[in-house]
Amino acid sequence: MKKMSILFALVLLISTQSVYGIPAFARRYKISCTTCHDPFPRLKAYGDDFAGNGFVLDDEEKERDYITAGDDLLWLNRDFQLAVKFEAYAITGDNTDVSNDLQAPWGMKLLSGGTLAKNIGYYFYFFMSERGEIVGLEDAYVHFNNLFGKEFDIMVGQFQTCDPLMKRELRMTFEDYVIYKQRIGNIRTNLAYDRGLIFTYGIEKTGTDLVAMVVNGNGIPDAGADKLFDDDQYKNIGLRIAQGIGENIGLGGFFYYGKEAKLDLLNQPTDVTNELMYYGPDINVAIDRFAFTAQYMIRTDSDPLFINSDDITTNGMVVELVFSPQYDRSRFYYTALYNRIDSDWDAADYHTATLSASYLLRRNIRLIGEFTHDLEQDASRFVLGITSAF
């Protein structure tokens, strides 16, 4: 009876969604969501190129779309691009005190992106509500594209440091890519949100992509009493090399190094520090209707509890397979996702297998049914949901 009540509530949620709203870029260029997504929010190659081009379709840019006021150095969008993303879920599981929960809305985002000038774009979203809390800005950056006439880009702002690997914000499942967001001990560094710079360079002749980053390493907290975002003297660096093999295979390797100081009771850095590293390979394979992605990651910490403890090693992997029966014209999509974390710090251990099915009610309205089994806790979770962008 409880499960039937959750299903009925979900049907009510679905029936109240507008089927006419479309996201900002589709609205501007009058193109279908399938031009960039397969399906939303998952990007296909054209969508990656569009984002990498500063959210501009060169062939569709018209002078009437901008306000210059007679000044060659001014290039304002005539219309400010806005969109909203809405997510709601009904969840039932056997590993919590509350076995049934209506998480509606689970999330509500206000998004904007576009051009600031030729080869300069911006993107941000404001999380108006995530599980009932106002989160604030997460992604927020300016993108300088094709600097010096080369395949050289710079992003400045806040972003997820795992974005060059697997973009968490674009996954099809309610279940996350857990190794990227997992923290170890008292250390704040993970591969989710951080502030800094990303540099990318593409070698077209060899099909090689290089990505380097410099970040604060402490996430995206509020500025402290000293009005600074970073709270120690250290910066973290990352490097990824990705090599295309033919049209269907991509291989990559990732390395990340950082250092963090323990803070005292006044939030001032001390001489006690932790050194950490991430490193590991990844692979992407797209064959016919299947898209396969796998990441293996090793993390080492020298003293994550700040108590002169032994080194802690964490091994993690995320494997995903997406099946699109009719390519980008599909209405149904199927996803299998596997997460595994095995750490010397037992609290970080994680082991799940997920099967998820999506149905496009409209190109910008996706219904989700998902089953996850927690092999670590021997527990299961079933999710019904809706995500929409308009």
C-alpha positions, 0 to 999 in steps of 0.5 A, a space after each residue: 500500500 505504501 509503495 502504491 501511494 508513492 507511485 500515485 504521488 509521482 503520477 500527480 507530479 508528472 501531470 503537473 509539469 509543463 510540456 512546452 518549456 525548452 532550455 535556454 540554448 534550444 530556445 535561442 537557436 530554435 533547435 531540438 534538445 537532441 542536437 546536443 543531448 542524447 538524452 538530456 542531461 547527457 551530452 553527445 559529441 556535438 554538445 561537447 563541441 558547443 560547450 567548448 566553443 563558448 556556447 556559440 553556434 557560429 553559423 547561427 550567430 546574427 548581428 541582430 542577436 547582440 547589442 553593440 551600441 556602436 562600440 566594437 568592443 561591446 557585444 551584449 546578448 540582446 536576451 539574457 539566457 535563463 533556464 530552470 531544471 526541476 527534479 523530483 523523486 519517490 524513494 523506497 529502501 530498506 536501509 533507513 529508518 524511513 522506508 518511503 520518502 517523497 523528495 519533491 522537489 529534490 532539486 531546483 536550479 536556475 541556469 544561464 549561459 552564453 557569450 560575453 564576446 567572441 570566443 568568450 563564454 560564461 555558464 553558471 547555475 544557482 541551486 535554489 533548492 537541493 533537498 530543501 536547502 538553498 545551496 547557492 552557486 555551484 558551477 560558475 565560470 568564464 570560458 576563454 576559447 581558442 586563445 591565440 588562434 590555437 586549440 587552447 582554452 582557459 576556464 576561470 571560476 568554480 567547477 568540478 575537478 572530475 569534469 574532464 573525466 566523467 561529468 557528475 552533473 550529466 549522469 543519467 542516474 540518481 545514483 552518483 559517481 561516488 569515488 569523485 565526491 568521497 572524502 577521506 578522514 578529515 580532509 576536505 579535498 575530493 574531485 567534486 566542486 572547487 575554485 580555480 583554473 582549467 587549461 585545455 589544449 587539443 592536438 588535432 593531428 594526433 587526437 590528443 587532449 591535455 587538461 591541467 588545473 590549479 585549484 584551492 583544494 578545499 571545495 567551495 566554502 564561504 570566505 572566512 573572516 579574512 575574506 579569503 576562500 583558501 585557508 592555507 598556503 597550498 594549491 592543488 594541481 591536476 593533469 589529464 591526458 586523453 588519447 583518441 583511438 579511431 572514432 570509437 575509443 578514448 583512453 585517458 590517464 589522470 594525476 592529481 596532487 595536493 596538500 592540506 593543513 590542519 586548522 586550529 580552533 580559530 580556523 588558522 592553518 597549523 604545521 600539521 599537513 596531509 599530502 594526497 594524490 589521485 591517479 588512474 586510467 579511464 576508458 570511453 568506448 562508443 559502439 553502435 547504440 552502446 556507450 561504455 565508460 570506466 574509471 579506476 582511481 587510486 587515492 593516497 593520503 599521508 595523514 588524513 586524520 591529522 593524528 600522525 597516522 599511517 598512510 591511507 590508500 583508497 581504491 575506487 572505480 565507476 563503470 557505466 554502460 548506456 544503451 540507446 535503442 534508437 540512437 539520439 531519437 530514442 524515447 527509452 534509455 537504459 543505464 547500468 552503473 557500478 560503484 566500488 570503493 575499497 579504503 583503508 579508512 573503512 568509513 569510505 567503503 562503498 559498493 553498489 550496482 544500479 540498473 536504471 531506465 529512462 523514458 522521454 515524455 518529451 525531449 525536455 521531460 525525462 521519467 526515471 525508474 531505478 533500482 540500486 543494490 548496496 552490496 556493502 550493506 546488503 540493502 536495496 533502493 528503488 527510485 521513481 522520478 522526473 527531471 525536466 528542463 525548461 
